[in-house]
Amino acid sequence: MSDTNSTSPEFGYALLRETLLPELLGHDEPEILYWAGKSLARKYPCDSIEEIMEFFNKAYWGELQLIHEKKRELQLKLQPTNNTYSFLLEAGFLAEQLSELKNAAAETYMDEKKEDHIFYIRWDKE
């Protein structure tokens, strides 16, 4: 965490995301965050990719940009507000949103080795 003297909302968000959640969730953190993202998507459904992008901004997850859309895959690039945490919460959120939008089972993948923060969302059928 960069600035522990900050009183900004970003500090509170980073405190929860970088310190508390990993401590509470332990080694199950990746799976729980992905599931939690799917749960959030069911509570905050979006009717379009544009609404999903707006949600990311409002949730302080960062700016989401459509890179490429194929028949059964969508590629979205994230300009995150913070680069120090994993993006599994966001990945789960995207999987569930696209599952609802496409009326098909969907999963989100990221290349963890790359720092370009590209989500690959794939679904079964259209």
Order of alpha helices (4+ residues) and beta strands (2+ residues): alpha-alpha-alpha-alpha-beta-beta-alpha-beta-beta
